[in-house]
């Protein structure tokens, strides 16, 4: 089955559209080049479950207030029974605490996402702007772009102005009953520490969050707190497990349009990353830093926000090649990290994949 898109256009901001029995699609604006996020409302007995909350913008709050008022007039009533957050990124967690205060509903998250949100917000435990800048400098990013990134300090807190201080923990394999339907928690890695997706075998629907997107590739980064992480292998292993779902499963992603065709999309993502890995390996015939390779991976102008993600992604691909024994890491006396191809090197040690 080829990928297909059963819905031609998204709902307008502040509106909802039913994509499957009891599942309603919302779209909210984002202040980035990626200018939207999809959120979901699930009919839940005499109320509703919210999946993801949007970035903390006044316009998004206004949309939510409009929607909550409209829900109060429906047969299901306006009670919000729970707020599920797939992961800690600000477009997903941003208004969770505000919605919790507005509705009294508990927030449900995995432990890894909840604790990471607090670590990033408070910039502790190796998280925050300064550790990121030290990592990027070590990988060759120039002073001008580092200064621009330093000026963005506090960007996470702007998107998530307040954090939930209580939550209910989600575990991989949990089965939630929402309304008349079962939903299973599927945890994935690579994009964030413990990303929760939701699959309903009753409805044949996967709420994939950012783990499976229809057109763009999910950002896979290595963060300063885990500098040797093989995040790309973690991600690819995670999405491979979606192959076990029925081919007719309707995928509800956080960005782009709902689609059918999990197998084809997973294959396409593998092919995309294999091609990027090969391009990087060929570029490292002589030692190259992640910053020097940005133009190889992203042959276009990058704004400051995009540079942050691009550096994380470049390091993730270079780490994958190092773990696979295809590149060797070299660190000079100044702490600058470069990578060089192992092709043609006899006895090159490989650490293999996962």
Residue frames relative to the residue before (quaternion, step in Angstrom):
aa qw qx qy qz dx dy dz
X 1.0000 0.0000 0.0000 0.0000 0.00 0.00 0.00
X 0.3560 -0.7307 0.5431 0.2106 3.57 -0.80 1.01
X 0.5813 -0.5670 0.4253 0.3997 3.63 -1.09 0.54
X 0.0402 0.7912 -0.6099 0.0208 3.55 -1.00 0.75
X 0.3429 -0.7380 0.5632 0.1437 3.51 -1.28 0.59
X 0.2463 -0.8327 0.4763 0.1379 3.60 -0.13 1.25
X 0.7439 0.3118 -0.2006 0.5560 3.60 1.21 -0.32
X 0.4053 -0.7761 0.4385 0.2027 3.55 -0.57 1.20
X 0.8136 0.0751 0.0111 0.5764 3.60 1.06 -0.72
X 0.4966 -0.6599 0.4746 0.3046 3.59 -1.16 0.60
X 0.5841 -0.5335 0.4474 0.4172 3.58 -1.26 0.16
X 0.5511 -0.5812 0.4747 0.3648 3.57 -1.21 0.45
X 0.6368 -0.5163 0.3984 0.4112 3.58 -1.22 0.47
X 0.7949 0.2609 -0.2198 0.5018 3.55 -0.88 1.00
X 0.6628 0.4438 -0.3030 0.5214 3.58 1.31 -0.04
X 0.2566 -0.7489 0.5867 0.1704 3.57 -1.30 0.25
X 0.1031 -0.7755 0.6211 0.0468 3.54 -1.25 0.53
X 0.3517 -0.7510 0.5214 0.2011 3.60 -0.77 1.03
X 0.1683 -0.8222 0.5411 0.0541 3.58 -0.59 1.19
X 0.7556 0.0114 -0.0038 0.6550 3.59 1.30 -0.37
X 0.6949 -0.4783 0.2995 0.4458 3.63 -1.12 0.40
X 0.8571 0.0814 -0.0992 0.4989 3.56 -0.64 1.19
X 0.6545 0.4663 -0.3205 0.5014 3.61 1.26 0.16
X 0.0707 -0.8210 0.5660 -0.0252 3.55 -0.57 1.21
X 0.3311 -0.7590 0.5459 0.1275 3.53 -0.95 1.10
X 0.0526 -0.7520 0.6569 0.0165 3.54 -1.06 0.95
X 0.1009 -0.7705 0.6215 0.0994 3.58 -1.16 0.49
X 0.1037 -0.8033 0.5865 0.0036 3.55 -0.85 1.09
X 0.5216 -0.6567 0.4419 0.3185 3.62 -1.09 0.63
X 0.1661 -0.7378 0.6437 0.1172 3.52 -1.37 0.47
X 0.4328 -0.7273 0.4710 0.2487 3.62 -1.04 0.72
X 0.5559 0.5904 -0.3833 0.4421 3.58 1.03 0.81
X 0.6988 -0.3989 0.3498 0.4799 3.55 -1.32 -0.11
X 0.6520 0.3658 -0.2687 0.6074 3.57 1.15 -0.68
X 0.1232 -0.9057 0.4056 0.0058 3.52 0.16 1.39
X 0.7659 0.3047 -0.1922 0.5326 3.60 1.18 0.26
X 0.0934 -0.7412 0.6535 0.1216 3.51 -1.37 0.22
X 0.3432 -0.7069 0.5811 0.2117 3.54 -1.15 0.73
X 0.0845 -0.7622 0.6413 0.0252 3.54 -1.00 0.94
X 0.2687 -0.7890 0.5424 0.1054 3.57 -1.21 0.46
X 0.1555 -0.7438 0.6447 0.0838 3.54 -1.17 0.78
X 0.1143 -0.7953 0.5943 0.0347 3.55 -0.80 1.05
X 0.4425 -0.6757 0.5187 0.2803 3.57 -0.84 0.97
X 0.0316 -0.8277 0.5538 -0.0846 3.54 -0.71 1.16
X 0.7670 -0.2974 0.1500 0.5484 3.57 0.12 1.33
X 0.7949 -0.2231 0.1751 0.5363 3.60 -0.64 -1.07
X 0.7403 0.3340 -0.2189 0.5408 3.57 0.98 0.77
X 0.4993 -0.6517 0.5065 0.2637 3.54 -1.27 -0.52
X 0.2378 -0.7030 0.6464 0.1770 3.52 -1.33 0.52
X 0.2486 -0.7454 0.6039 0.1335 3.56 -0.99 0.93
X 0.1030 -0.7639 0.6330 0.0724 3.58 -1.01 0.84
X 0.8260 -0.0388 -0.0923 0.5547 3.53 -0.44 1.42
X 0.3210 -0.8289 0.4547 0.0560 3.52 -1.05 0.89
X 0.5120 -0.6587 0.4253 0.3507 3.62 1.17 -0.36
X 0.6058 -0.5570 0.4544 0.3409 3.51 -1.40 0.38
X 0.5131 -0.6774 0.4395 0.2910 3.58 -1.01 0.81
X 0.2446 0.7225 -0.5981 0.2459 3.52 0.07 1.39
X 0.5888 -0.5722 0.4234 0.3828 3.58 -1.12 0.57
X 0.6408 0.5314 -0.3381 0.4390 3.58 0.99 -0.78
X 0.6453 0.5029 -0.3245 0.4748 3.59 1.06 -0.69
X 0.6168 0.5270 -0.3456 0.4717 3.59 1.01 -0.73
X 0.6488 0.5162 -0.3193 0.4589 3.58 0.95 -0.86
X 0.6296 0.5218 -0.3326 0.4698 3.58 1.02 -0.76
X 0.6622 0.5040 -0.3100 0.4597 3.57 0.92 -0.89
X 0.6480 0.5165 -0.3313 0.4512 3.59 0.92 -0.83
X 0.6294 0.5240 -0.3217 0.4752 3.56 1.05 -0.77
X 0.6814 0.4887 -0.2868 0.4632 3.57 0.90 -0.92
X 0.6609 0.5074 -0.3150 0.4545 3.59 0.90 -0.89
X 0.6291 0.5221 -0.3333 0.4697 3.58 1.04 -0.72
X 0.6680 0.4956 -0.3031 0.4650 3.56 0.98 -0.85
X 0.6288 0.5460 -0.3421 0.4354 3.60 1.00 -0.77
X 0.6124 0.5790 -0.3483 0.4104 3.57 1.07 -0.70
X 0.6965 0.4615 -0.2696 0.4787 3.60 1.19 -0.45
X 0.5617 0.6170 -0.3894 0.3901 3.61 1.26 -0.07
X 0.6791 -0.4904 0.3607 0.4101 3.53 -1.32 0.27
X 0.6660 0.4968 -0.3020 0.4675 3.58 1.15 -0.57
X 0.4570 -0.6842 0.4560 0.3393 3.59 1.22 -0.20
X 0.5566 -0.6562 0.4193 0.2896 3.53 -1.28 0.24
X 0.4230 0.7165 -0.4734 0.2891 3.61 1.21 0.11
X 0.2243 -0.7318 0.6281 0.1402 3.56 -1.00 0.88
X 0.2696 -0.8126 0.4996 0.1324 3.57 -0.48 1.19
X 0.7944 -0.1040 0.0733 0.5939 3.59 1.11 -0.61
X 0.2532 -0.7214 0.6265 0.1517 3.52 -1.35 0.47
X 0.1143 -0.7948 0.5948 0.0384 3.59 -0.55 1.16
X 0.1214 -0.7817 0.6103 0.0414 3.58 -0.85 1.01
X 0.4005 -0.7503 0.4736 0.2288 3.57 -0.60 1.13
X 0.7871 -0.1608 0.1209 0.5831 3.60 1.01 -0.78
X 0.7074 -0.5614 0.2867 0.3198 3.52 -1.34 0.42
X 0.4608 0.7003 -0.4579 0.2960 3.64 1.15 -0.23
X 0.6206 -0.6371 0.3098 0.3360 3.58 -0.95 0.88
X 0.6342 0.5208 -0.3604 0.4435 3.61 1.05 -0.50
X 0.6909 0.4438 -0.2666 0.5045 3.58 1.26 -0.30
X 0.7696 0.3474 -0.1670 0.5091 3.58 0.93 -0.94
X 0.4256 0.7938 -0.4080 0.1494 3.56 1.19 -0.67
X 0.8184 0.2102 -0.0910 0.5270 3.60 0.78 -0.99
X 0.3081 0.7815 -0.5000 0.2105 3.60 1.18 0.34
X 0.6831 0.4697 -0.3012 0.4712 3.60 0.84 -0.92
X 0.6362 0.5225 -0.3259 0.4647 3.60 1.01 -0.78
X 0.6749 0.4709 -0.2977 0.4839 3.60 0.92 -0.86
X 0.6032 0.5455 -0.3533 0.4623 3.58 1.08 -0.67
X 0.6646 0.4879 -0.2928 0.4842 3.58 1.00 -0.84
X 0.6710 0.5133 -0.2975 0.4447 3.59 0.98 -0.84
X 0.8174 0.3100 -0.1063 0.4738 3.56 0.93 -0.94
X 0.3984 -0.7148 0.4792 0.3173 3.58 1.15 -0.53
X 0.4871 0.6820 -0.4254 0.3416 3.59 1.26 0.09
X 0.4645 -0.6675 0.4942 0.3074 3.62 -1.03 0.66
X 0.3875 -0.6833 0.5715 0.2373 3.54 -1.25 0.61
X 0.1533 -0.7713 0.6142 0.0661 3.56 -1.00 0.92
X 0.1455 0.7711 -0.6038 0.1403 3.58 -0.81 1.07
X 0.5163 -0.5594 0.5107 0.3995 3.55 -1.30 0.07
X 0.6475 -0.5320 0.3820 0.3895 3.55 -1.24 0.48
X 0.6642 0.5295 -0.3203 0.4193 3.59 0.87 -0.93
X 0.6825 0.4757 -0.2910 0.4726 3.57 0.98 -0.79
X 0.6473 0.5223 -0.3278 0.4480 3.59 0.95 -0.82
X 0.7167 0.4408 -0.2703 0.4679 3.60 0.77 -0.98
X 0.6230 0.5287 -0.3521 0.4565 3.61 1.02 -0.68
X 0.6048 0.5540 -0.3572 0.4470 3.59 0.99 -0.77
X 0.6894 0.4689 -0.2863 0.4721 3.59 0.88 -0.88
X 0.6443 0.5183 -0.3282 0.4567 3.61 1.00 -0.75
X 0.6675 0.4829 -0.3002 0.4809 3.59 0.97 -0.86
X 0.6487 0.5351 -0.3215 0.4353 3.60 0.90 -0.91
X 0.7629 0.3502 -0.1785 0.5132 3.59 0.95 -0.95
X 0.3294 -0.7749 0.4730 0.2595 3.59 1.33 -0.06
X 0.4284 0.6662 -0.4844 0.3716 3.55 0.70 1.17
X 0.8133 0.3206 -0.2003 0.4423 3.53 -1.35 0.24
X 0.7321 -0.4275 0.2379 0.4741 3.58 1.02 0.76
X 0.5956 0.5362 -0.3682 0.4713 3.57 1.28 0.11
X 0.5966 0.5927 -0.4218 0.3389 3.55 -1.25 0.39
X 0.7396 -0.4670 0.2783 0.3968 3.52 -1.34 0.23
X 0.6823 0.5092 -0.3105 0.4228 3.60 0.84 -0.88
X 0.6474 0.4768 -0.3418 0.4864 3.66 0.87 -0.72
X 0.6254 0.5351 -0.3399 0.4550 3.59 1.02 -0.76
X 0.6721 0.4965 -0.3038 0.4576 3.59 0.90 -0.90
X 0.6244 0.5203 -0.3440 0.4703 3.61 1.02 -0.73
X 0.6384 0.5193 -0.3201 0.4695 3.58 1.00 -0.81
X 0.6943 0.4773 -0.2876 0.4554 3.59 0.83 -0.96
X 0.6228 0.5207 -0.3503 0.4672 3.61 1.02 -0.70
X 0.6428 0.5196 -0.3237 0.4605 3.58 0.99 -0.83
X 0.7183 0.3969 -0.2369 0.5200 3.58 1.14 -0.59
X 0.7018 -0.5660 0.2411 0.3590 3.56 1.17 0.68
X 0.4352 0.6983 -0.4883 0.2908 3.63 1.12 0.12
X 0.4840 -0.7150 0.4370 0.2522 3.56 -0.83 1.06
X 0.6917 -0.5178 0.3321 0.3784 3.53 -1.30 0.51
X 0.6398 0.5447 -0.3418 0.4209 3.61 0.94 -0.81
X 0.7119 0.4314 -0.2722 0.4827 3.57 0.84 -0.91
X 0.6052 0.5355 -0.3614 0.4651 3.60 1.09 -0.56
X 0.6335 0.5215 -0.3294 0.4672 3.60 1.02 -0.77
X 0.6372 0.5193 -0.3259 0.4669 3.58 0.98 -0.80
X 0.6612 0.4901 -0.3049 0.4792 3.58 1.00 -0.79
X 0.6250 0.5425 -0.3432 0.4443 3.58 1.04 -0.72
X 0.6317 0.5349 -0.3306 0.4533 3.57 1.10 -0.68
X 0.6410 0.5211 -0.3214 0.4629 3.57 1.23 -0.38
X 0.3234 0.7682 -0.5038 0.2268 3.60 1.22 0.08
X 0.7662 0.3145 -0.2562 0.4984 3.57 -0.90 0.93
X 0.3883 0.7513 -0.4651 0.2617 3.58 1.26 0.08
X 0.6302 0.5319 -0.3414 0.4509 3.58 1.01 -0.75
X 0.6780 0.5031 -0.2926 0.4489 3.57 0.91 -0.91
X 0.6058 0.5352 -0.3690 0.4587 3.59 1.12 -0.49
X 0.6936 0.4594 -0.2727 0.4832 3.56 1.04 -0.72
X 0.7557 0.1909 -0.1020 0.6181 3.54 1.25 -0.58
X 0.1044 -0.8615 0.4916 0.0719 3.63 0.37 1.14
X 0.7753 0.0797 -0.0707 0.6225 3.58 1.19 -0.49
X 0.2886 -0.7612 0.5622 0.1458 3.54 -1.18 0.69
X 0.5305 -0.5757 0.4910 0.3821 3.59 -1.13 0.47
X 0.2332 -0.7731 0.5734 0.1385 3.58 -1.02 0.76
X 0.7172 0.2115 -0.2289 0.6233 3.56 1.34 0.19
X 0.0588 0.7901 -0.6086 0.0431 3.56 -1.15 0.57
X 0.3492 -0.6775 0.5910 0.2641 3.53 -1.35 0.18
X 0.4081 -0.7694 0.4480 0.2019 3.53 -0.65 1.19
X 0.2429 -0.7328 0.6210 0.1356 3.53 -1.11 0.87
X 0.1545 -0.7648 0.6206 0.0774 3.54 -1.07 0.84
X 0.5771 -0.5465 0.4646 0.3904 3.56 -1.20 0.49
X 0.7890 0.2923 -0.2319 0.4882 3.56 -0.89 0.96
X 0.4282 0.6825 -0.4799 0.3472 3.60 1.23 -0.09
X 0.1700 -0.7554 0.6201 0.1264 3.55 -1.14 0.65
X 0.1414 -0.7890 0.5968 0.0380 3.54 -0.66 1.19
X 0.2339 -0.7238 0.6242 0.1782 3.54 -1.12 0.67
X 0.0006 0.7855 -0.6159 0.0610 3.55 -0.58 1.22
X 0.7952 -0.0439 -0.0334 0.6038 3.54 -0.34 1.26
X 0.7906 -0.2753 0.2280 0.4971 3.57 -0.79 -1.03
X 0.6988 0.5061 -0.2403 0.4448 3.58 1.26 -0.09
X 0.4182 -0.6792 0.5493 0.2490 3.53 -1.25 0.63
X 0.0604 -0.7696 0.6352 0.0239 3.54 -1.12 0.78
X 0.1915 -0.7930 0.5727 0.0812 3.58 -0.80 1.05
X 0.3909 -0.7133 0.5380 0.2213 3.54 -0.97 0.92
X 0.0626 -0.7783 0.6248 -0.0053 3.54 -0.83 1.08
X 0.1894 -0.8114 0.5483 0.0720 3.58 -0.48 1.22
X 0.0531 -0.7976 0.6008 -0.0040 3.54 -0.97 0.96
X 0.3044 -0.7686 0.5509 0.1147 3.54 -1.25 0.51
X 0.6159 0.5803 -0.4121 0.3379 3.54 -1.33 0.19
X 0.7278 0.3563 -0.2210 0.5427 3.57 0.96 -0.84
X 0.7629 -0.0549 0.0654 0.6409 3.55 1.09 -0.78
X 0.7298 -0.4968 0.2286 0.4103 3.60 -1.15 0.42
X 0.8139 -0.0423 0.1057 0.5697 3.62 0.88 -0.90
X 0.0132 -0.8635 0.5025 -0.0415 3.52 0.78 1.18
X 0.2196 -0.7835 0.5717 0.1051 3.59 -0.84 1.01
X 0.0663 -0.7376 0.6711 0.0337 3.54 -0.90 1.04
X 0.2900 -0.7555 0.5668 0.1546 3.58 -1.24 0.42
X 0.0539 -0.7969 0.6017 0.0059 3.56 -0.87 1.00
X 0.1562 -0.7731 0.6097 0.0792 3.55 -0.90 0.97
X 0.2788 -0.7643 0.5546 0.1748 3.62 -0.48 1.13
X 0.5864 0.5818 -0.3716 0.4238 3.60 1.17 -0.50
X 0.7798 0.3379 -0.1531 0.5042 3.56 0.96 -0.94
X 0.3586 -0.7298 0.5024 0.2937 3.58 1.20 -0.42
X 0.5181 0.6289 -0.3957 0.4237 3.57 1.07 0.84
X 0.1234 -0.7586 0.6368 0.0611 3.55 -1.07 0.87
X 0.1727 -0.7208 0.6621 0.1103 3.57 -0.81 1.04
X 0.1677 -0.8762 0.4498 0.0434 3.52 0.00 1.38
X 0.3387 -0.7234 0.5316 0.2819 3.61 1.14 -0.31
X 0.7551 -0.3305 0.2682 0.4986 3.56 -0.87 -0.99
X 0.4802 0.7036 -0.4300 0.2992 3.60 1.23 -0.05
X 0.7968 0.0799 -0.0391 0.5976 3.59 1.10 -0.57
X 0.0051 -0.8072 0.5858 -0.0724 3.55 -0.37 1.33
X 0.5472 -0.6985 0.3579 0.2910 3.61 -0.93 0.83
X 0.8139 0.2434 -0.0974 0.5185 3.60 0.98 -0.77
X 0.7593 0.3087 -0.1812 0.5435 3.57 0.82 -0.97
X 0.4537 -0.6598 0.5174 0.3019 3.56 -1.24 0.43
X 0.5469 -0.6264 0.4608 0.3101 3.54 -1.00 0.91
X 0.4661 -0.6589 0.5025 0.3101 3.59 -0.97 0.77
X 0.0624 -0.7668 0.6388 0.0013 3.55 -0.89 1.04
X 0.0294 0.8316 -0.5483 0.0830 3.57 -0.40 1.23
X 0.3041 -0.6708 0.6348 0.2336 3.50 -1.40 0.33
X 0.2290 -0.8015 0.5436 0.0982 3.56 -0.76 1.05
X 0.6848 -0.5247 0.3277 0.3853 3.54 -1.22 0.58
X 0.6467 0.5465 -0.3224 0.4233 3.59 1.04 -0.74
X 0.7694 0.1848 -0.1153 0.6004 3.62 1.22 -0.46
X 0.0601 -0.8866 0.4549 0.0587 3.61 0.69 1.05
X 0.7281 0.4101 -0.2446 0.4918 3.62 1.12 -0.52
X 0.3401 0.7819 -0.4757 0.2159 3.60 1.27 0.11
X 0.2830 -0.7133 0.6137 0.1857 3.54 -1.21 0.66
X 0.0653 -0.8673 0.4932 0.0165 3.55 0.68 1.17
X 0.6394 0.5342 -0.3424 0.4342 3.59 1.00 -0.74
X 0.6378 0.5009 -0.3321 0.4816 3.60 0.97 -0.75
X 0.6227 0.5386 -0.3384 0.4557 3.59 1.00 -0.79
X 0.6756 0.4997 -0.2948 0.4550 3.57 0.92 -0.93
X 0.6894 0.4843 -0.2955 0.4505 3.58 0.79 -0.98
X 0.6241 0.5169 -0.3385 0.4783 3.58 1.03 -0.70
X 0.6474 0.5309 -0.3187 0.4443 3.59 0.99 -0.82
X 0.7221 0.4310 -0.2735 0.4669 3.59 0.79 -0.93
X 0.5383 0.6068 -0.4132 0.4140 3.59 1.17 -0.42
X 0.6419 0.5429 -0.3278 0.4312 3.60 1.05 -0.68
X 0.5655 0.5772 -0.4011 0.4314 3.61 1.23 -0.18
X 0.5157 0.6570 -0.4170 0.3585 3.60 1.21 -0.33
X 0.6246 0.5661 -0.3381 0.4184 3.59 1.15 -0.54
X 0.5712 0.5888 -0.3916 0.4168 3.60 1.22 -0.26
X 0.6260 -0.5552 0.3754 0.3987 3.61 -1.10 0.56
X 0.5680 -0.6381 0.3964 0.3362 3.61 -0.98 0.80
X 0.6731 0.4944 -0.3052 0.4575 3.61 1.13 -0.52
X 0.3467 0.7544 -0.4933 0.2593 3.62 1.26 0.10
X 0.3169 -0.7138 0.5936 0.1941 3.57 -1.02 0.88
X 0.1986 -0.7889 0.5752 0.0856 3.58 -0.65 1.15
X 0.1368 -0.7730 0.6176 0.0481 3.56 -0.85 1.08
X 0.1094 -0.8383 0.5333 0.0296 3.60 -0.12 1.29
X 0.5882 -0.5828 0.4297 0.3601 3.56 -1.28 0.26
X 0.7773 0.1506 -0.0885 0.6044 3.60 1.20 -0.43
X 0.7339 0.3450 -0.2854 0.5109 3.55 -0.99 0.85
X 0.6403 -0.5397 0.4037 0.3685 3.55 -1.33 -0.27
X 0.5837 -0.5447 0.4584 0.3905 3.60 -1.17 0.49
X 0.0207 -0.8235 0.5655 -0.0404 3.56 -1.04 0.78
X 0.3080 -0.6595 0.6403 0.2453 3.48 -1.46 0.20
X 0.6344 0.5554 -0.3910 0.3691 3.58 -1.18 0.53
X 0.0288 0.8390 -0.5411 0.0493 3.59 0.80 1.02
X 0.6709 0.5211 -0.3157 0.4227 3.58 0.76 -1.03
X 0.6743 0.4974 -0.2936 0.4601 3.56 0.90 -0.94
X 0.6735 0.4922 -0.3074 0.4579 3.59 0.95 -0.80
X 0.6339 0.5079 -0.3342 0.4781 3.60 0.99 -0.76
X 0.6402 0.5155 -0.3267 0.4667 3.60 0.95 -0.81
X 0.6590 0.5151 -0.3103 0.4517 3.58 0.94 -0.88
X 0.6541 0.5040 -0.3194 0.4649 3.59 1.00 -0.76
X 0.6145 0.5216 -0.3459 0.4802 3.59 1.02 -0.71
X 0.6679 0.5013 -0.3072 0.4563 3.58 0.87 -0.92
X 0.6295 0.5401 -0.3286 0.4517 3.58 0.99 -0.84
X 0.7252 0.4284 -0.2650 0.4693 3.58 0.75 -0.99
X 0.5930 0.5479 -0.3743 0.4560 3.62 1.06 -0.60
X 0.6599 0.5001 -0.3067 0.4695 3.58 0.97 -0.85
X 0.6571 0.5036 -0.3129 0.4655 3.60 0.94 -0.81
X 0.6355 0.5225 -0.3283 0.4640 3.57 1.01 -0.78
X 0.6584 0.5081 -0.3133 0.4585 3.58 0.94 -0.84
X 0.6360 0.5269 -0.3257 0.4602 3.58 0.98 -0.85
X 0.6692 0.4882 -0.3048 0.4700 3.60 0.93 -0.84
X 0.6366 0.5299 -0.3346 0.4494 3.57 0.93 -0.86
X 0.6796 0.4854 -0.2908 0.4669 3.59 0.91 -0.88
X 0.6510 0.5155 -0.3158 0.4591 3.60 1.13 -0.61
X 0.6955 0.4774 -0.2678 0.4654 3.58 1.21 -0.42
X 0.1961 0.7758 -0.5660 0.1983 3.55 0.98 0.80
X 0.7214 0.1486 -0.1474 0.6602 3.54 1.30 -0.44
X 0.6637 -0.5426 0.3136 0.4084 3.63 -1.08 0.59
X 0.0034 0.7935 -0.6061 0.0553 3.56 -0.89 1.03
X 0.3778 -0.7043 0.5543 0.2322 3.56 -1.15 0.69
X 0.6661 -0.4833 0.3781 0.4240 3.56 -1.29 0.26
X 0.6563 0.5124 -0.3232 0.4498 3.60 0.94 -0.84
X 0.6451 0.5167 -0.3258 0.4591 3.59 0.99 -0.77
X 0.7116 0.4655 -0.2432 0.4666 3.57 1.16 -0.63
X 0.3959 0.7246 -0.4849 0.2882 3.60 1.22 0.03
X 0.6733 0.4962 -0.3071 0.4539 3.58 0.88 -0.88
X 0.6078 0.5483 -0.3480 0.4569 3.60 1.18 -0.52
X 0.7227 0.4207 -0.2351 0.4955 3.56 0.94 -0.90
X 0.8047 0.1530 -0.0257 0.5730 3.56 0.99 -0.89
X 0.0466 -0.8518 0.5218 0.0060 3.62 0.30 1.23
X 0.5730 0.5154 -0.4168 0.4820 3.55 0.61 1.20
X 0.6113 -0.5264 0.4218 0.4138 3.56 -1.28 0.20
X 0.1643 -0.7844 0.5939 0.0709 3.57 -0.96 0.94
X 0.3468 -0.7000 0.5735 0.2466 3.57 -0.95 0.81
X 0.7354 -0.4321 0.2684 0.4476 3.59 -1.26 0.16
X 0.6403 0.5257 -0.3198 0.4597 3.57 0.95 -0.88
X 0.6870 0.4777 -0.2803 0.4705 3.58 0.91 -0.90
X 0.6016 0.5675 -0.3581 0.4333 3.59 1.09 -0.70
X 0.6158 0.5544 -0.3434 0.4422 3.58 1.00 -0.81
X 0.7074 0.4422 -0.2643 0.4839 3.58 0.84 -0.97
X 0.6395 0.5411 -0.3289 0.4359 3.57 1.02 -0.79
X 0.6393 0.5103 -0.3337 0.4686 3.60 0.98 -0.75
X 0.6535 0.5116 -0.3183 0.4581 3.57 0.90 -0.87
X 0.6693 0.5003 -0.2888 0.4673 3.56 1.02 -0.85
X 0.6335 0.5225 -0.3364 0.4609 3.60 0.97 -0.78
X 0.6574 0.4966 -0.3141 0.4718 3.60 0.91 -0.87
X 0.6261 0.5451 -0.3403 0.4417 3.61 1.00 -0.79
X 0.6816 0.4716 -0.2932 0.4765 3.59 0.92 -0.86
X 0.6492 0.5046 -0.3242 0.4679 3.60 0.99 -0.75
X 0.6316 0.5158 -0.3307 0.4750 3.59 1.01 -0.75
X 0.6203 0.5401 -0.3416 0.4548 3.62 1.02 -0.80
X 0.6732 0.4850 -0.2940 0.4745 3.57 0.94 -0.89
X 0.6298 0.5146 -0.3380 0.4736 3.58 1.05 -0.67
X 0.6570 0.5057 -0.3100 0.4653 3.61 0.90 -0.89
X 0.6941 0.4632 -0.2664 0.4823 3.59 1.10 -0.71
X 0.5044 -0.6737 0.4140 0.3470 3.61 1.23 -0.01
X 0.5138 0.6578 -0.4095 0.3683 3.59 1.23 0.37
X 0.7554 0.1835 -0.1395 0.6134 3.61 1.25 -0.37
X 0.2481 -0.7287 0.6162 0.1664 3.52 -1.32 0.46
X 0.3758 -0.7213 0.5454 0.2024 3.56 -0.99 0.91
X 0.0713 -0.7729 0.6303 0.0154 3.54 -1.00 0.93
X 0.0549 -0.7881 0.6128 0.0194 3.60 -0.83 0.96
X 0.2872 -0.7896 0.5174 0.1621 3.59 -0.60 1.11
X 0.7462 -0.4268 0.2818 0.4262 3.56 -1.34 0.03
X 0.6739 0.4697 -0.2927 0.4894 3.59 1.23 -0.34
X 0.5686 -0.6195 0.3699 0.3951 3.59 1.29 0.04
X 0.4569 0.6731 -0.4619 0.3533 3.61 1.25 0.19
X 0.2485 -0.7853 0.5587 0.0975 3.55 -0.82 1.10
X 0.0342 0.7679 -0.6387 0.0369 3.55 -0.94 0.98
X 0.2690 -0.7421 0.5923 0.1614 3.54 -1.31 0.35
X 0.0811 -0.7893 0.6080 0.0262 3.55 -1.09 0.78
X 0.5755 -0.6238 0.4154 0.3272 3.55 -1.07 0.80
X 0.3366 -0.7311 0.5619 0.1910 3.55 -1.15 0.76
X 0.3844 0.7303 -0.4935 0.2745 3.62 1.22 0.06
X 0.8244 0.2089 -0.1758 0.4958 3.50 -0.90 0.94
X 0.5665 0.5754 -0.3998 0.4337 3.59 1.26 0.05
X 0.3676 -0.7517 0.5032 0.2159 3.58 -0.50 1.13
X 0.8480 0.1702 -0.1288 0.4852 3.54 -1.03 0.83
X 0.2649 0.7845 -0.5242 0.1990 3.58 1.16 0.46
X 0.3726 -0.7399 0.5079 0.2361 3.60 -0.71 1.02
X 0.1139 -0.7855 0.6054 0.0598 3.58 -0.95 0.86
X 0.3006 -0.7550 0.5524 0.1856 3.56 -1.00 0.75
X 0.4829 -0.7183 0.4078 0.2907 3.58 1.30 0.03
X 0.4996 -0.6321 0.5028 0.3132 3.51 -1.35 0.06
X 0.4840 -0.6344 0.5058 0.3278 3.51 -1.33 -0.36
